[in-house]
Amino acid sequence: MSKSISTKHPKGLKFLFLSEMWERFGYYLMIGIFTLYLKDVKSGFAMTEAESADLYGTFIALVFLTPFLGGLIADRYLGYAKSIIIGGIMMGVGYCLMGIHSLTMLYVAMTLVILGNGFFKPNISTLLGNIYSTPEHEEKKDDGYNIFYMGINVGAFICNFFGAALYIMLGWEYAFFAAGIGMFIGVVVFISGLKHYRAFDVKKGVTKDDMPFLKIILLILLPSVIAGVIGWVLPSKLLGHPLVGSTSTDAFIFACLPVIYFYSTLFFKANKEEKRPIAALLTIFAVVILFWAVFKQNGTALTTWADRYTDRELTNPVAKNTFSGLSLSQNVTYQKDSIALYDNAFRLQKQDGVVLKEFNYPTYFKNVPAAKLPQEGGKVELWATNLSQSINPAWVILLTPLVVAFFSWLRRREKEPSTATKIIFGLLISAVSVLVMVAAVYAGSNGSEKVSVLWLMASYGIITIGELFLSPMGLSLVSKLSPTRITSLMMGGWFLATSIGNKLSGVLSTLWDTYSDKSNFFWVNFTLLMCSAVIGFVLLKWLNGIMREKGIK
């Protein structure tokens, strides 16, 4: 792979590819075990489904909100390389601190990851776009982003095997520590390739039309913090309950309003030449929010599906030996003991914040048919739940070359769709993936029986095609359409849209326990994605017109 990348693409690609791969190794290792750790009654924090989903949604939302600030600082002051290195170190330290079992330390660690990602994420994506700015490489930009995106998913795929083995053998803290080590390796790789992209690490500075940084702090960031505090307190005081699900959700929504206002001012204050491209980007940002709201449920609702509704028993001797030998599985004994009390819908039962107990068989056996139950005292071997998080990146690795080849084939015939068209079709394809989970609910008689992991694999496979049409293309579109002076800032806008979608994914997942018929949960997701796709297709002619005006596809 290295040879083909270096001869057909800028030399810096392989270093950015590997840096992002290791950064994502750390991030997705942490994300893959995050809600499992929060819900662990013995070694975690014994959170309910709603509590863990709410914290998860807030966390990943803020992780993708801070690129707004990180992109701004890099554009004007630090440049991309320094920002990426600072952000990577902050995230590595944050992952390591998550291994300390303390809610206070968990929040400190989350804060470091949130701030670190703000410096890292938008700027490595922008730097990638910059190294494709030369005439010899410009036409390969979409392919470059697809290859870069595959690097993300190589890291996301392998990390869960390390995470599973470490938390099974040694405990949660060692898995979090491994995430930190992965991040530090990514920083070292990035530094080793500096010579290949130093020339493209150009600070844009501040023009007379740009809002001064102090003014942004006073008019945008400070109001955002104040608005977040108001959102945390006011609705509950006035209404007696949160406005949308939880106080953290209210706070997030309120805090986003000044930032959304800031991006709207970019449009209204732009000159005539910049106004339409900015409008097109803001439109794309809006329509992809619902994609992230559904896609990011992989760490909440779909992990819950893998844990409680998927048959994880290893019966094949070769598979059992392989998973056991690599410490990727756990033995569960069919024997009564004192365990946490869950009702028949797998809802953790608490009273005054204390987990209730019962004398019963392990929770896994609640929806195993009687004919498949082992004898009293018998053991079953189950693959680790977080391994389901590797299904999506595995599909990305398998399908990326096919998608790249497909679009290359269309390009040679001058039939390749525009970047905006790819994004909207990505929404439509993703909606279809949710129908697979609706069918899975019916196949398992609404959770009364566990179903094959093939349902998850099929759903992930389809949404991965949608993801490959949408996510790397979104990064490419921002790089193509953004006015040069605010490229990284607009990249931050893409991540702001991701952030809002991430928080919405947490909001949707907190409702999981409220649906007695789980198919309705997935029908809601399908409806949201279809609405977004329809809006996108209505606006597509206008979007493509703007892209033609700028001489891009």
Secondary structure as a PSIPRED ss2 file (coil, helix, strand):
# PSIPRED VFORMAT (PSIPRED V4.0)

   1 M C   1.000  0.000  0.000
   2 S H   0.000  1.000  0.000
   3 K H   0.000  1.000  0.000
   4 S H   0.000  1.000  0.000
   5 I H   0.000  1.000  0.000
   6 S H   0.000  1.000  0.000
   7 T H   0.000  1.000  0.000
   8 K H   0.000  1.000  0.000
   9 H C   1.000  0.000  0.000
  10 P C   1.000  0.000  0.000
  11 K C   1.000  0.000  0.000
  12 G H   0.000  1.000  0.000
  13 L H   0.000  1.000  0.000
  14 K H   0.000  1.000  0.000
  15 F H   0.000  1.000  0.000
  16 L H   0.000  1.000  0.000
  17 F H   0.000  1.000  0.000
  18 L H   0.000  1.000  0.000
  19 S H   0.000  1.000  0.000
  20 E H   0.000  1.000  0.000
  21 M H   0.000  1.000  0.000
  22 W H   0.000  1.000  0.000
  23 E H   0.000  1.000  0.000
  24 R H   0.000  1.000  0.000
  25 F H   0.000  1.000  0.000
  26 G H   0.000  1.000  0.000
  27 Y H   0.000  1.000  0.000
  28 Y H   0.000  1.000  0.000
  29 L H   0.000  1.000  0.000
  30 M H   0.000  1.000  0.000
  31 I H   0.000  1.000  0.000
  32 G H   0.000  1.000  0.000
  33 I H   0.000  1.000  0.000
  34 F H   0.000  1.000  0.000
  35 T H   0.000  1.000  0.000
  36 L H   0.000  1.000  0.000
  37 Y H   0.000  1.000  0.000
  38 L H   0.000  1.000  0.000
  39 K H   0.000  1.000  0.000
  40 D C   1.000  0.000  0.000
  41 V C   1.000  0.000  0.000
  42 K C   1.000  0.000  0.000
  43 S C   1.000  0.000  0.000
  44 G C   1.000  0.000  0.000
  45 F C   1.000  0.000  0.000
  46 A C   1.000  0.000  0.000
  47 M C   1.000  0.000  0.000
  48 T C   1.000  0.000  0.000
  49 E H   0.000  1.000  0.000
  50 A H   0.000  1.000  0.000
  51 E H   0.000  1.000  0.000
  52 S H   0.000  1.000  0.000
  53 A H   0.000  1.000  0.000
  54 D H   0.000  1.000  0.000
  55 L H   0.000  1.000  0.000
  56 Y H   0.000  1.000  0.000
  57 G H   0.000  1.000  0.000
  58 T H   0.000  1.000  0.000
  59 F H   0.000  1.000  0.000
  60 I H   0.000  1.000  0.000
  61 A H   0.000  1.000  0.000
  62 L H   0.000  1.000  0.000
  63 V H   0.000  1.000  0.000
  64 F C   1.000  0.000  0.000
  65 L C   1.000  0.000  0.000
  66 T C   1.000  0.000  0.000
  67 P H   0.000  1.000  0.000
  68 F H   0.000  1.000  0.000
  69 L H   0.000  1.000  0.000
  70 G H   0.000  1.000  0.000
  71 G H   0.000  1.000  0.000
  72 L H   0.000  1.000  0.000
  73 I H   0.000  1.000  0.000
  74 A H   0.000  1.000  0.000
  75 D H   0.000  1.000  0.000
  76 R H   0.000  1.000  0.000
  77 Y H   0.000  1.000  0.000
  78 L H   0.000  1.000  0.000
  79 G C   1.000  0.000  0.000
  80 Y H   0.000  1.000  0.000
  81 A H   0.000  1.000  0.000
  82 K H   0.000  1.000  0.000
  83 S H   0.000  1.000  0.000
  84 I H   0.000  1.000  0.000
  85 I H   0.000  1.000  0.000
  86 I H   0.000  1.000  0.000
  87 G H   0.000  1.000  0.000
  88 G H   0.000  1.000  0.000
  89 I H   0.000  1.000  0.000
  90 M H   0.000  1.000  0.000
  91 M H   0.000  1.000  0.000
  92 G H   0.000  1.000  0.000
  93 V H   0.000  1.000  0.000
  94 G H   0.000  1.000  0.000
  95 Y H   0.000  1.000  0.000
  96 C H   0.000  1.000  0.000
  97 L H   0.000  1.000  0.000
  98 M C   1.000  0.000  0.000
  99 G C   1.000  0.000  0.000
 100 I C   1.000  0.000  0.000
 101 H C   1.000  0.000  0.000
 102 S C   1.000  0.000  0.000
 103 L H   0.000  1.000  0.000
 104 T H   0.000  1.000  0.000
 105 M H   0.000  1.000  0.000
 106 L H   0.000  1.000  0.000
 107 Y H   0.000  1.000  0.000
 108 V H   0.000  1.000  0.000
 109 A H   0.000  1.000  0.000
 110 M H   0.000  1.000  0.000
 111 T H   0.000  1.000  0.000
 112 L H   0.000  1.000  0.000
 113 V H   0.000  1.000  0.000
 114 I H   0.000  1.000  0.000
 115 L H   0.000  1.000  0.000
 116 G H   0.000  1.000  0.000
 117 N H   0.000  1.000  0.000
 118 G H   0.000  1.000  0.000
 119 F H   0.000  1.000  0.000
 120 F H   0.000  1.000  0.000
 121 K H   0.000  1.000  0.000
 122 P H   0.000  1.000  0.000
 123 N H   0.000  1.000  0.000
 124 I H   0.000  1.000  0.000
 125 S H   0.000  1.000  0.000
 126 T H   0.000  1.000  0.000
 127 L H   0.000  1.000  0.000
 128 L H   0.000  1.000  0.000
 129 G H   0.000  1.000  0.000
 130 N H   0.000  1.000  0.000
 131 I H   0.000  1.000  0.000
 132 Y C   1.000  0.000  0.000
 133 S C   1.000  0.000  0.000
 134 T C   1.000  0.000  0.000
 135 P C   1.000  0.000  0.000
 136 E C   1.000  0.000  0.000
 137 H C   1.000  0.000  0.000
 138 E H   0.000  1.000  0.000
 139 E H   0.000  1.000  0.000
 140 K H   0.000  1.000  0.000
 141 K H   0.000  1.000  0.000
 142 D H   0.000  1.000  0.000
 143 D H   0.000  1.000  0.000
 144 G H   0.000  1.000  0.000
 145 Y H   0.000  1.000  0.000
 146 N H   0.000  1.000  0.000
 147 I H   0.000  1.000  0.000
 148 F H   0.000  1.000  0.000
 149 Y H   0.000  1.000  0.000
 150 M H   0.000  1.000  0.000
 151 G H   0.000  1.000  0.000
 152 I H   0.000  1.000  0.000
 153 N H   0.000  1.000  0.000
 154 V H   0.000  1.000  0.000
 155 G H   0.000  1.000  0.000
 156 A H   0.000  1.000  0.000
 157 F H   0.000  1.000  0.000
 158 I H   0.000  1.000  0.000
 159 C H   0.000  1.000  0.000
 160 N H   0.000  1.000  0.000
 161 F H   0.000  1.000  0.000
 162 F H   0.000  1.000  0.000
 163 G H   0.000  1.000  0.000
 164 A H   0.000  1.000  0.000
 165 A H   0.000  1.000  0.000
 166 L H   0.000  1.000  0.000
 167 Y H   0.000  1.000  0.000
 168 I H   0.000  1.000  0.000
 169 M H   0.000  1.000  0.000
 170 L C   1.000  0.000  0.000
 171 G C   1.000  0.000  0.000
 172 W H   0.000  1.000  0.000
 173 E H   0.000  1.000  0.000
 174 Y H   0.000  1.000  0.000
 175 A H   0.000  1.000  0.000
 176 F H   0.000  1.000  0.000
 177 F H   0.000  1.000  0.000
 178 A H   0.000  1.000  0.000
 179 A H   0.000  1.000  0.000
 180 G H   0.000  1.000  0.000
 181 I H   0.000  1.000  0.000
 182 G H   0.000  1.000  0.000
 183 M H   0.000  1.000  0.000
 184 F H   0.000  1.000  0.000
 185 I H   0.000  1.000  0.000
 186 G H   0.000  1.000  0.000
 187 V H   0.000  1.000  0.000
 188 V H   0.000  1.000  0.000
 189 V H   0.000  1.000  0.000
 190 F H   0.000  1.000  0.000
 191 I H   0.000  1.000  0.000
 192 S H   0.000  1.000  0.000
 193 G C   1.000  0.000  0.000
 194 L H   0.000  1.000  0.000
 195 K H   0.000  1.000  0.000
 196 H H   0.000  1.000  0.000
 197 Y H   0.000  1.000  0.000
 198 R H   0.000  1.000  0.000
 199 A H   0.000  1.000  0.000
 200 F H   0.000  1.000  0.000
 201 D C   1.000  0.000  0.000
 202 V C   1.000  0.000  0.000
 203 K C   1.000  0.000  0.000
 204 K C   1.000  0.000  0.000
 205 G C   1.000  0.000  0.000
 206 V C   1.000  0.000  0.000
 207 T C   1.000  0.000  0.000
 208 K C   1.000  0.000  0.000
 209 D C   1.000  0.000  0.000
 210 D C   1.000  0.000  0.000
 211 M C   1.000  0.000  0.000
 212 P C   1.000  0.000  0.000
 213 F H   0.000  1.000  0.000
 214 L H   0.000  1.000  0.000
 215 K H   0.000  1.000  0.000
 216 I H   0.000  1.000  0.000
 217 I H   0.000  1.000  0.000
 218 L H   0.000  1.000  0.000
 219 L H   0.000  1.000  0.000
 220 I H   0.000  1.000  0.000
 221 L H   0.000  1.000  0.000
 222 L H   0.000  1.000  0.000
 223 P H   0.000  1.000  0.000
 224 S H   0.000  1.000  0.000
 225 V H   0.000  1.000  0.000
 226 I H   0.000  1.000  0.000
 227 A H   0.000  1.000  0.000
 228 G H   0.000  1.000  0.000
 229 V H   0.000  1.000  0.000
 230 I H   0.000  1.000  0.000
 231 G H   0.000  1.000  0.000
 232 W H   0.000  1.000  0.000
 233 V H   0.000  1.000  0.000
 234 L H   0.000  1.000  0.000
 235 P H   0.000  1.000  0.000
 236 S H   0.000  1.000  0.000
 237 K H   0.000  1.000  0.000
 238 L H   0.000  1.000  0.000
 239 L H   0.000  1.000  0.000
 240 G C   1.000  0.000  0.000
 241 H C   1.000  0.000  0.000
 242 P C   1.000  0.000  0.000
 243 L C   1.000  0.000  0.000
 244 V C   1.000  0.000  0.000
 245 G C   1.000  0.000  0.000
 246 S C   1.000  0.000  0.000
 247 T H   0.000  1.000  0.000
 248 S H   0.000  1.000  0.000
 249 T H   0.000  1.000  0.000
 250 D H   0.000  1.000  0.000
 251 A H   0.000  1.000  0.000
 252 F H   0.000  1.000  0.000
 253 I H   0.000  1.000  0.000
 254 F H   0.000  1.000  0.000
 255 A H   0.000  1.000  0.000
 256 C H   0.000  1.000  0.000
 257 L H   0.000  1.000  0.000
 258 P H   0.000  1.000  0.000
 259 V H   0.000  1.000  0.000
 260 I H   0.000  1.000  0.000
 261 Y H   0.000  1.000  0.000
 262 F H   0.000  1.000  0.000
 263 Y H   0.000  1.000  0.000
 264 S H   0.000  1.000  0.000
 265 T H   0.000  1.000  0.000
 266 L H   0.000  1.000  0.000
 267 F H   0.000  1.000  0.000
 268 F H   0.000  1.000  0.000
 269 K C   1.000  0.000  0.000
 270 A C   1.000  0.000  0.000
 271 N C   1.000  0.000  0.000
 272 K H   0.000  1.000  0.000
 273 E H   0.000  1.000  0.000
 274 E H   0.000  1.000  0.000
 275 K H   0.000  1.000  0.000
 276 R H   0.000  1.000  0.000
 277 P H   0.000  1.000  0.000
 278 I H   0.000  1.000  0.000
 279 A H   0.000  1.000  0.000
 280 A H   0.000  1.000  0.000
 281 L H   0.000  1.000  0.000
 282 L H   0.000  1.000  0.000
 283 T H   0.000  1.000  0.000
 284 I H   0.000  1.000  0.000
 285 F H   0.000  1.000  0.000
 286 A H   0.000  1.000  0.000
 287 V H   0.000  1.000  0.000
 288 V H   0.000  1.000  0.000
 289 I H   0.000  1.000  0.000
 290 L H   0.000  1.000  0.000
 291 F H   0.000  1.000  0.000
 292 W H   0.000  1.000  0.000
 293 A H   0.000  1.000  0.000
 294 V H   0.000  1.000  0.000
 295 F H   0.000  1.000  0.000
 296 K H   0.000  1.000  0.000
 297 Q H   0.000  1.000  0.000
 298 N H   0.000  1.000  0.000
 299 G H   0.000  1.000  0.000
 300 T C   1.000  0.000  0.000
 301 A H   0.000  1.000  0.000
 302 L H   0.000  1.000  0.000
 303 T H   0.000  1.000  0.000
 304 T H   0.000  1.000  0.000
 305 W H   0.000  1.000  0.000
 306 A H   0.000  1.000  0.000
 307 D H   0.000  1.000  0.000
 308 R H   0.000  1.000  0.000
 309 Y H   0.000  1.000  0.000
 310 T E   0.000  0.000  1.000
 311 D C   1.000  0.000  0.000
 312 R C   1.000  0.000  0.000
 313 E E   0.000  0.000  1.000
 314 L C   1.000  0.000  0.000
 315 T C   1.000  0.000  0.000
 316 N C   1.000  0.000  0.000
 317 P H   0.000  1.000  0.000
 318 V H   0.000  1.000  0.000
 319 A H   0.000  1.000  0.000
 320 K H   0.000  1.000  0.000
 321 N H   0.000  1.000  0.000
 322 T H   0.000  1.000  0.000
 323 F H   0.000  1.000  0.000
 324 S H   0.000  1.000  0.000
 325 G H   0.000  1.000  0.000
 326 L C   1.000  0.000  0.000
 327 S C   1.000  0.000  0.000
 328 L C   1.000  0.000  0.000
 329 S E   0.000  0.000  1.000
 330 Q E   0.000  0.000  1.000
 331 N E   0.000  0.000  1.000
 332 V E   0.000  0.000  1.000
 333 T E   0.000  0.000  1.000
 334 Y C   1.000  0.000  0.000
 335 Q C   1.000  0.000  0.000
 336 K C   1.000  0.000  0.000
 337 D E   0.000  0.000  1.000
 338 S E   0.000  0.000  1.000
 339 I E   0.000  0.000  1.000
 340 A E   0.000  0.000  1.000
 341 L C   1.000  0.000  0.000
 342 Y E   0.000  0.000  1.000
 343 D C   1.000  0.000  0.000
 344 N C   1.000  0.000  0.000
 345 A C   1.000  0.000  0.000
 346 F C   1.000  0.000  0.000
 347 R C   1.000  0.000  0.000
 348 L E   0.000  0.000  1.000
 349 Q C   1.000  0.000  0.000
 350 K E   0.000  0.000  1.000
 351 Q E   0.000  0.000  1.000
 352 D C   1.000  0.000  0.000
 353 G C   1.000  0.000  0.000
 354 V E   0.000  0.000  1.000
 355 V E   0.000  0.000  1.000
 356 L C   1.000  0.000  0.000
 357 K E   0.000  0.000  1.000
 358 E E   0.000  0.000  1.000
 359 F E   0.000  0.000  1.000
 360 N E   0.000  0.000  1.000
 361 Y C   1.000  0.000  0.000
 362 P C   1.000  0.000  0.000
 363 T H   0.000  1.000  0.000
 364 Y H   0.000  1.000  0.000
 365 F H   0.000  1.000  0.000
 366 K H   0.000  1.000  0.000
 367 N H   0.000  1.000  0.000
 368 V C   1.000  0.000  0.000
 369 P C   1.000  0.000  0.000
 370 A H   0.000  1.000  0.000
 371 A H   0.000  1.000  0.000
 372 K H   0.000  1.000  0.000
 373 L C   1.000  0.000  0.000
 374 P C   1.000  0.000  0.000
 375 Q C   1.000  0.000  0.000
 376 E C   1.000  0.000  0.000
 377 G C   1.000  0.000  0.000
 378 G C   1.000  0.000  0.000
 379 K E   0.000  0.000  1.000
 380 V E   0.000  0.000  1.000
 381 E E   0.000  0.000  1.000
 382 L E   0.000  0.000  1.000
 383 W E   0.000  0.000  1.000
 384 A C   1.000  0.000  0.000
 385 T H   0.000  1.000  0.000
 386 N H   0.000  1.000  0.000
 387 L H   0.000  1.000  0.000
 388 S H   0.000  1.000  0.000
 389 Q H   0.000  1.000  0.000
 390 S H   0.000  1.000  0.000
 391 I H   0.000  1.000  0.000
 392 N H   0.000  1.000  0.000
 393 P H   0.000  1.000  0.000
 394 A H   0.000  1.000  0.000
 395 W H   0.000  1.000  0.000
 396 V H   0.000  1.000  0.000
 397 I H   0.000  1.000  0.000
 398 L H   0.000  1.000  0.000
 399 L H   0.000  1.000  0.000
 400 T H   0.000  1.000  0.000
 401 P H   0.000  1.000  0.000
 402 L H   0.000  1.000  0.000
 403 V H   0.000  1.000  0.000
 404 V H   0.000  1.000  0.000
 405 A H   0.000  1.000  0.000
 406 F H   0.000  1.000  0.000
 407 F H   0.000  1.000  0.000
 408 S H   0.000  1.000  0.000
 409 W H   0.000  1.000  0.000
 410 L H   0.000  1.000  0.000
 411 R H   0.000  1.000  0.000
 412 R H   0.000  1.000  0.000
 413 R C   1.000  0.000  0.000
 414 E C   1.000  0.000  0.000
 415 K C   1.000  0.000  0.000
 416 E C   1.000  0.000  0.000
 417 P C   1.000  0.000  0.000
 418 S C   1.000  0.000  0.000
 419 T H   0.000  1.000  0.000
 420 A H   0.000  1.000  0.000
 421 T H   0.000  1.000  0.000
 422 K H   0.000  1.000  0.000
 423 I H   0.000  1.000  0.000
 424 I H   0.000  1.000  0.000
 425 F H   0.000  1.000  0.000
 426 G H   0.000  1.000  0.000
 427 L H   0.000  1.000  0.000
 428 L H   0.000  1.000  0.000
 429 I H   0.000  1.000  0.000
 430 S H   0.000  1.000  0.000
 431 A H   0.000  1.000  0.000
 432 V H   0.000  1.000  0.000
 433 S H   0.000  1.000  0.000
 434 V H   0.000  1.000  0.000
 435 L H   0.000  1.000  0.000
 436 V H   0.000  1.000  0.000
 437 M H   0.000  1.000  0.000
 438 V H   0.000  1.000  0.000
 439 A H   0.000  1.000  0.000
 440 A H   0.000  1.000  0.000
 441 V H   0.000  1.000  0.000
 442 Y H   0.000  1.000  0.000
 443 A H   0.000  1.000  0.000
 444 G C   1.000  0.000  0.000
 445 S C   1.000  0.000  0.000
 446 N C   1.000  0.000  0.000
 447 G C   1.000  0.000  0.000
 448 S C   1.000  0.000  0.000
 449 E C   1.000  0.000  0.000
 450 K C   1.000  0.000  0.000
 451 V E   0.000  0.000  1.000
 452 S C   1.000  0.000  0.000
 453 V C   1.000  0.000  0.000
 454 L H   0.000  1.000  0.000
 455 W H   0.000  1.000  0.000
 456 L H   0.000  1.000  0.000
 457 M H   0.000  1.000  0.000
 458 A H   0.000  1.000  0.000
 459 S H   0.000  1.000  0.000
 460 Y H   0.000  1.000  0.000
 461 G H   0.000  1.000  0.000
 462 I H   0.000  1.000  0.000
 463 I H   0.000  1.000  0.000
 464 T H   0.000  1.000  0.000
 465 I H   0.000  1.000  0.000
 466 G H   0.000  1.000  0.000
 467 E H   0.000  1.000  0.000
 468 L H   0.000  1.000  0.000
 469 F H   0.000  1.000  0.000
 470 L H   0.000  1.000  0.000
 471 S H   0.000  1.000  0.000
 472 P H   0.000  1.000  0.000
 473 M H   0.000  1.000  0.000
 474 G H   0.000  1.000  0.000
 475 L H   0.000  1.000  0.000
 476 S H   0.000  1.000  0.000
 477 L H   0.000  1.000  0.000
 478 V H   0.000  1.000  0.000
 479 S H   0.000  1.000  0.000
 480 K H   0.000  1.000  0.000
 481 L H   0.000  1.000  0.000
 482 S C   1.000  0.000  0.000
 483 P C   1.000  0.000  0.000
 484 T H   0.000  1.000  0.000
 485 R H   0.000  1.000  0.000
 486 I H   0.000  1.000  0.000
 487 T H   0.000  1.000  0.000
 488 S H   0.000  1.000  0.000
 489 L H   0.000  1.000  0.000
 490 M H   0.000  1.000  0.000
 491 M H   0.000  1.000  0.000
 492 G H   0.000  1.000  0.000
 493 G H   0.000  1.000  0.000
 494 W H   0.000  1.000  0.000
 495 F H   0.000  1.000  0.000
 496 L H   0.000  1.000  0.000
 497 A H   0.000  1.000  0.000
 498 T H   0.000  1.000  0.000
 499 S H   0.000  1.000  0.000
 500 I H   0.000  1.000  0.000
 501 G H   0.000  1.000  0.000
 502 N H   0.000  1.000  0.000
 503 K H   0.000  1.000  0.000
 504 L H   0.000  1.000  0.000
 505 S H   0.000  1.000  0.000
 506 G H   0.000  1.000  0.000
 507 V H   0.000  1.000  0.000
 508 L H   0.000  1.000  0.000
 509 S H   0.000  1.000  0.000
 510 T H   0.000  1.000  0.000
 511 L C   1.000  0.000  0.000
 512 W H   0.000  1.000  0.000
 513 D H   0.000  1.000  0.000
 514 T H   0.000  1.000  0.000
 515 Y C   1.000  0.000  0.000
 516 S C   1.000  0.000  0.000
 517 D C   1.000  0.000  0.000
 518 K H   0.000  1.000  0.000
 519 S H   0.000  1.000  0.000
 520 N H   0.000  1.000  0.000
 521 F H   0.000  1.000  0.000
 522 F H   0.000  1.000  0.000
 523 W H   0.000  1.000  0.000
 524 V H   0.000  1.000  0.000
 525 N H   0.000  1.000  0.000
 526 F H   0.000  1.000  0.000
 527 T H   0.000  1.000  0.000
 528 L H   0.000  1.000  0.000
 529 L H   0.000  1.000  0.000
 530 M H   0.000  1.000  0.000
 531 C H   0.000  1.000  0.000
 532 S H   0.000  1.000  0.000
 533 A H   0.000  1.000  0.000
 534 V H   0.000  1.000  0.000
 535 I H   0.000  1.000  0.000
 536 G H   0.000  1.000  0.000
 537 F H   0.000  1.000  0.000
 538 V H   0.000  1.000  0.000
 539 L H   0.000  1.000  0.000
 540 L H   0.000  1.000  0.000
 541 K H   0.000  1.000  0.000
 542 W H   0.000  1.000  0.000
 543 L H   0.000  1.000  0.000
 544 N H   0.000  1.000  0.000
 545 G H   0.000  1.000  0.000
 546 I H   0.000  1.000  0.000
 547 M H   0.000  1.000  0.000
 548 R H   0.000  1.000  0.000
 549 E H   0.000  1.000  0.000
 550 K C   1.000  0.000  0.000
 551 G C   1.000  0.000  0.000
 552 I C   1.000  0.000  0.000
 553 K C   1.000  0.000  0.000
